[in-house]
């Protein structure tokens, strides 16, 4: 029996005035999958994450999250839905004026979580991302990789069922990149979290993904396991990845 469908896009189109970003995007992400969205710059990959979070409404088609249309929800229903999905932003999006503790506590306080419970959640989440004991530090005192991990700890604070990663390894050195990749794999395989990632890092995508969605010209050009896509669609990967010229499939 197939796992529950938690993200469903059906013939989704997105335009801003005369600019057409997506023409016909259809895919389903099931519970427990780790999916990476790939495509050229400007293909609207991050906008797909924003539609999943109901931050942007599609121009046509339908988006269903956990079986419901988020754009038909009341504000309190949407807050509850969003608490089931964490998001790690490209630049971590930490509040520079707040400590690590207060950054992670912020969304919990917004939901009215008790302070003693916040302290317990904070400690557990920092241990998950491998950064115990840094609660008093400010973002300016952290490396790029540490900021990404704090951003992940904040995304995990509400105990989500799925996590969205927007360019999780951009700007990181190889060691930090590998660490982030291992965390994504751990969350998916050990904790059962569904992961949807957007990245330009092909090697990272190969490590963390069970499935690729390749986007081009506002449509899904290929959808499947990386090895299968490479075997049957060399010309597709060459076109989408541009400068890599098929090297996506050579290693």
Number of C-alpha atoms within 10 A of each C-alpha: 3 6 10 13 15 18 19 22 21 15 17 23 21 23 13 8 6 6 8 14 19 25 19 17 20 16 15 15 20 18 20 20 19 27 24 26 24 26 23 16 11 12 19 21 26 20 18 21 20 16 20 21 21 20 13 14 19 20 14 15 16 18 24 19 22 15 12 14 14 24 18 9 13 9 11 9 12 16 13 11 18 19 22 17 22 24 25 23 18 18 16 24 14 21 15 12 11 15 19 28 21 21 23 29 20 18 17 21 13 8 12 10 14 10 12 9 11 21 13 10 21 25 17 16 22 24 13 17 23 15 15 13 12 16 17 11 14 19 21 13 13 14 12 19 21 19 20 26 25 29 26 28 27 29 26 28 22 19 16 17 18 26 24 26 23 22 19 28 25 16 13 15 11 10 10 18 18 16 16 23 20 16 18 26 19 16 20 21 14 9 11 16 22 23 27 24 25 23 21 18 15 15 13 18 23 19 14 22 22 15 22 23 22 23 22 24 17 19 19 19 16 20 16 14 15 20 14 14 19 20 9 11 15 15 11 18 23 17 15 21 20 12 9 13 15 18 15 18 19 6 6
